[in-house]
Amino acid sequence: MVMPTGHGKSAIYQLAGALLPGPTLVVSPLIALQQDQVRSLEHEGGALDAVAVNSSQSEAQNEEAWAAVADGAEFLFLSPEQLANDEVLERVRGAGISLFAVDEAHCVSAWGHDFRPDYLRLGEVAEAIGRPPVLALTATGAPPVREEIVNALRLRDPRVLVRGFDRPNIRLDVVRHADADEQHAAIVQQAASLEGTGLLYAATRKATETLTAALRERGVDAETYHAGLRSAERQRVHERFADPDDRLVVVATSAFGMGIDRADARFVIHASAPESLEEYYQEIGRAGRDGGPAIATLHYREEDLGLKSFFQSSKVDARSLRALLRATREAGGEGRRSDLAGAAAIPARRATSLGNQLEAAGIAELDGPRLRLVDDPGDQAIRDRLVEDAARRERIGRSRLAMMRAYAETRDCRRRVLLGYFGDELEQPCRNCDTCDSGAADETERPDDRFAPGDEVEHAEWGPGTVLRVEADRLVVFFEHEGYRQLSIAAVDARGLLGADSAS
């Protein structure tokens, strides 16, 4: 289910869970999000019991939660990391789960900013607990991400429901800047002049602190939020933002993310461009959830995009890889990942990450907690395959950044460009963005009618792809191994890049 933020995704698993006999397992990536969901269920009149098991609770509290599940509690909330624990998985297997709901399912995407490696194991978890019906929920699933979700969760002939990405109440603006000082001054001026509660996203921890200080000098009630703060401080800011009677501006990195739920946030300002339109769409979606007018402004300086890093976590750790391969061979070619990690003297999470990479490269097979070598061409050949896969990740990361740049620099209706990235069409300009106000959107030519979003095409060099957006002179196509590419229709015609029979 792909549905805009605040439009009722949680109600889907709640209703289905209440109707199906047996407990519902909800995979939720953040403890704060789990707590909010449990509280929400508890406050509903006549609601069924909901519990969570997580590291923020004492052992006694977690045991009480397990006991409640045994006594008939309907909803059990766990993180994907907990389901990698054999003991937790065994207890879940014995609970008789009737529905397996995966919230924030886009975290399965290895190309997204919210990627969580343990989400890749959830397909195995579903099999291990008896393969109950599986429900995946997200607000930000572009077509390639939807395909990844289906594959990773091993969904069988799934019904994919997409209920639109448009949030017409959110005004979309981009303000371009020539230098950093001008950009900083404009950001502070805008955030200080807007009324109501809002979010100001910055790229670094230092930038959040600098902007908070500048806003406070202007008399604005501003709070800083980033991953470097103490847990108690982060929780305090969360609670302030969640209080509908509290008016403030939270200046944050992307760490202030999933689970942020306040209906009346009136604006989201970006001090620089995020790394992808997925990230941007998700963050601006935290404004105007009550349906009232809201503002999303991106303060854009071209140089900011040049400073972005590209998936550093995807680089191959050669030393850990050699150690894990050696430990696996010495164990006869297979073993429990936790045991292999211990023998290799590497962290368990690194062994899980390497196991995922080895499986994707066809070197290993993961079966629950076990890793089994199925192809062993030697350390160097294995490393070469993983390096090739990491390079593919970087190409896709760069292509997503290029789509972010295209959105920031377009003269077309911004909403049309943003929705087109997600495979959604907007026939007429939205009349609620800066390019529509300037008249630039009306000057864009009609798209080439030989292609349409969703068409499957074949590129002479890059292979099969899916058309996402069509303009008068270019196409945006997603290729599995190359990412998002803008193709000149003139070049397509002149060089025969897409066969005449390849557009459906």
N, C-alpha and C positions, 0 to 999 in steps of 0.2 A: 504494500500500500504506500503510494507516494501522495502525500497530502500536505498543503502548506502548514507551517507552524501555527498552532493555536486553533486548528480546525477539527479536532476531535479524534486524532489517531489513538489516543489512550482508550477512548470509549469503545473502540473496536475490540481490543483484547479483553476489556472489562466485561462487555456484554457477552462475547463468545465464551469467556471463562465461566461466567455465571450460569450459562446454559448447558455447558458440558459437564458431565459428572467427573469428579476428581480435580485435583489441584492444577493450577496454571503456573507454569514456570515463566517468569519474565526476566530476560537478560537485559540489564540496564548498566551502562558503562561507568556511571559516576555515583558515588555514595550519596552526594547531595540530591541527585536526581531520584535515587531510590527512596530516600527519606521523604521527598516531596510527594512522590506517587503513593507511598504508604499513607501519609497524612491525608492526602486527597480522598483515598478510599475510605479511611476511617471516618471522615467527616460527612460522607454521603449518607443520607437517611436510609436505614435498612441495608447498608452495604455488607458484603461478605468480608470476612477477616483477611487481612493482608499482613505479611511479615517480610523482613529482610534479614539476610545473613551477610555480614560484612566486617571488615577489620576495625571499624570505628566502635563496634560494640564489644562488650566483655564476653569472655567465653560462656559465662552463665546466661547472658542475654541471647547469645546465638543458640545455646541449647534450648532455651525457652521457645525460640522461633521454630526450631526443628520439631519440638514437641507439639507446637500449635499446628504445624502441617500434618502431623500424624493424627491430630484430633479433628481435622477437617477444615483448616484454614484454606481459603480458596486461592490466594495469590502468594507466591514465593518469589522474591526479588533477589537475584544474584548477579555478580559481575562475570564477564567472560573469563577473567583471570582465575576466579574461584573454581570455575568448572574445569580448569586444568589440574585441579587438586584431586587425586584419586579418591580420597576419603569423601570429599564433597560429592563427587560424581556418583559414588556408590550409594550415598544417602538419597540423592535425587532419583537414582534408578529404582530404589525401593519405595518411592513415594507414589508411584502410579500416576505420573504426569499425564494429563489429558489434552493439554495445549501448550505448545512451546512458542512463546512470543519473543521476538528479537527486536528490541527497541533501538533506535538510532542505527539501523542496519547499514547505513552508508559507511560505518566504521570498518566494514569488511574490505573496503576498497583500498588497495595498496597505493593508489595514486592520490588519495585524498588527504587533507590536512588533519583529519580526525582518525587516521588509520590506527587500529589496535590489532596487533598480531594474533592475539588469542581469539579474535572473532573468526579467524580462518579455521579454527578447530570446531566451530559450532555445528558444522555438518556431521562430524564424527560424534559429537555429543548427542545429536538427535537420534542417530542410529543406536548409540549405547543405551539410551533410556527407552527404547522400544518404538521409535519412530512415530510419536504422536503428530497430529496436524501441526504444521509449522507456519507461523505468521511473521512476516518481516515488515517493519514499519520505518519510514524515513520521510523527512521533509525536503531532502536535497538529492534526489536520485536522477542524475542525467542518464541518458540511455546506456552508455558504457558501464556506469556504476550499477544499474539495474541488472545487467547481464552478469556482472561479477557477483552480486548478491545471490542470484539464482544458482550459479555454479558453486559458490563457496558453501552455501547452505544445503546443497544437493536437493534442491526443490524439484519435485516431479510434476511435470506438466502444470506449472503454477498459473494461477489467474493473477495477472499483473494489472493492478488498478492504479491509474494516474488521474488525480482529480485537479490537475492544473497547478501552475506555479505562480500565477499572477496574484499580486497583492495591490490592487489598484488604489487603495487608500494611502499607500506610501509614495510620496513624491521622490523622484530620482534626480539628483543633481551631481554634476562633476565640476569642480572649480580647479582650473589649471594654474600652476605657479611656475615662476621663472627661477626663484632661488629659495633656499631653506628658510631664511629669516622672514620673507614675505609669507611663506606658507604657514609658519608658526603663528605669526600675528593674526592671520585670517582665521585660523582654527580657533584660537582663543577668543577672538571677537565673536565668531558665530556661536560657540558654545555658551558664552556669557550672555548673549542676547536672546537666546531661545528660552521659552517658558516650559515649565514642567520637567519631569524626570527624563534623563536620556543617558546614552552610552557614547563614550568617545574612545575609539580603538586606536592604539598606537603600536608600532612594530616592536619596540624594545621596552624593557623594564625602566631604563633610564628615561626614555621619552615619556612614559606614563607619569613618572614622578615630577619631571619638569613641567608638564602640562597641568598637573594637579596644582602645583605651586602657583603657576601663573593664573589659574582660574580662581584660586583662593584670594590672591591679591586683588582680583576684581570683585570680590565679595560673593563668589559662587560657592555653594556648599558642595565640594567635590571630594571624592574618595579615590584612592589608588588601589588597583588590584592587579597582582601578577603572582606567578608561581613561587617567587622568592620570598613572599611574606609568610609569617607564621600562620599555622593552620587556624588558630583562634582569630587572628586578624582577618583572614579571608572569610571565615564564617560570619564575623561581625558585618562585613560589607555585604555579604549575601543577604543577611537578615534585614539590613537597612533597605536594600534594593527591593526586597520582597514585600516590604511594608507599604501598603497603598497610601498611607497618610504621610509618608516620608518623601520629600522632594529633594533630589540630589542628582549630580552628574557623576557617574562612575567612569573613571579613566583607566582603561584596562588593556592588557595584551589579550590575545586570543584564548588565554587560560580562563577568562570569564566567558564560558561557552555554554555547552549543553546543559540543559536543566534550568537555564535562566528563564523565569516565568513571571512576567509582570504585564498585566493587560494594558496599562495606560502609559507606557513609555512613549514619549512623543517624538524622539529623534535618535538616530544613530549616525554619528560622524566618524569617518575614517581619516586619520591623520596621514595615512599613506595607503597605497594600494595593497590589498592582500595578495597571496600567491595564486589564487584561483577564483573563478566566479562562483564555484561551490561555496568556498569560505565566505565570500562577500554576501552571497544570497542568504546564507544561514544567519549571518550576523545582522544584516539589515532586517531580517524577519523577526527580530526581537522588539521591533517598534510597531505600534499601532495594532496590537493584538485584539483590542476592543473594537476594532473596525473604524475608529475615528481617524482623522487626518494625522499623518506622521511624515517626517522628513528623513531621507537618507542622503547624506552628502559625502562624496569622496573628494578629498583634497589631493590633487594629483600632480606630481612632479615626475617627469619621465625618468630622471636619475634614480628615483627610489626603487624602480623595478630592477635596475641593474645591480642593486645590492642584495637581491634575494638569493638565498642558497637553494640548492636543488637536491632535496632528499638525501642528505648526508647519511642518514641512517641506512640507506640502501647500499652503501659501500661494503665490499666484502672484507670481513675480518679474517685475513689469511691464516693468522696464527691459531685462532679459535677453530677455524674450519679444519686445519690439519689435525689438531688435537682431538676434535670430535670424530673425524674419520678414523684416526688411529684407534681410539677407544672402541668404536663400533666394530672395526675389523677384529680387534682382540677379543671381543665378546661373541665372535662367531657370525658377525654380519648383522646382528640386531640386538636390541635391548630396550629397556625402559629409558625414556629420555632423561629422567632424573638421575638414574644410575650412570648413564653415559656422561652426563654433565659432570657428575662427581669424579668419574674416572679421568675425564679430560681436564679437570680443574678449571671449569668455566661456569659462570652463573647459569642457573636453570633457564632463565628467560632468554639468554643468548643461545642456548641449545635449542629452545623452541623456535626462535627466529631462524637459525640456520637450518633446522629441520624443515621449516616452511619453504625456505629457498631451495633446499635440496629436492623437496617433493615437486616444486614448480618446475625444476630443471630436469625431472625424470630420473634423478639419481636415487632417491629414496621413496619409501612408502610409509606413511604415518597411519598407524592403526591404534586409535585411542592414545594411551600413554607410551606406546612403543614406536620405535623408529627401526626400519628395516631397509638395508641397502638392496636395491634391485638392479643397479648398474654401477659398476666400479671401474671406470676407465683410467683411474689414477688421479693423484692429487692435482696435478697441473691441468689436466683436461677438465676435471670437475670445477676447479677455480675459474677456468676460462668460461665455462657455461654460466657460472654465477655472475662473472664480470659482465658478460653479454646481457644477462637479464637486468643487472644494475644499470647498464647503459640505456636499455630500453626504458627503464623507470625514469631516468634523467631526461630522455627525449620527451616523454609524455609530460613530465613536470614543466619542461620549457614550453611545450605547446600550450599547456594550461595558462602559463604566465602570458603567453602571446595573446590568448583570448581575453585575459584581464586587460591587457594593453588596448586591444581592439575596442573593448567596451568603453574604456576611458577616453579614447580618441575619436570615437565614431561621431558622425554628423547625423546619423539616422536616429530614429526614436530609441532612446536608451532602453525602454521597457521591451521593445521589440527585439533588440539585440540580446538582452538578458534572457528573455523567455526562449529565444531561438537556440541558445546554448543548451537548454534543457529539452530541446525537441518540441517546444510549444510554439504555436503560431499566434501572432497578433496582426490581424489584417490591416487595421487602421492605426495611425499614430495615437498614443495614449492621452495626449494633451495634459500630462501631469509630469513632465520632465523638462530639463533646461533646453534640450534640442528642439522639443516641440514648441516651447515658448519663443525661441529665437527664429523659428521658421525653417531651420536647417532640415528638420525631418521631412518637411513637405517637398524639399527639393530633391530627395533621393528618388531614383528611378524604380519602376516596378521590377520585381524579381523575374528572373528567367523562368518561364513556365514549363520548361522541359524537365526540371527537377523539382522535387518537393521533399520537405523534411520526412525522414523515415525511409527514403529510397535506399536500396542496397546497391552499391556501385563497386566496380573493380578497377583499381589503379594499376597502370602498367608496371610500376616499380613497387608500390607499397601494399598491393594485394587488396582484399575486400575491405570495404568501409561502409559507414552509414552516414548519409547526408543529414546534417543537423540544421543548417541554415542556408537559405538561398537569397542572394542579392542580385541586382541587375548584372553585375560584372564578375561575381565570384561566388564560390560555394565554401561552406565550412563543413568538412567531413572528418569523422573520427575513424582512424585506422588503429587496429589493435596494437601493432608494434611501433607505430610512429606517433600516436596521439592525435591531437586536433590540428588539422591543416587547413589553411585558406588556399583555395585553388582558383586561379584566374580562369574564367570560362573561355576567354579567348585562347589561352594556352591549352586548355582541355580540347577545344575544337581543332586548333592548329596542329597539335602534336598527337592527337588521338589518345590522350592520357586515360580517358574513360571510354570504353567501348560503347558503341551506339546501342547495343543490346543490353548493357549492364545497368542502366537506370530503369528501375521498376516502375 
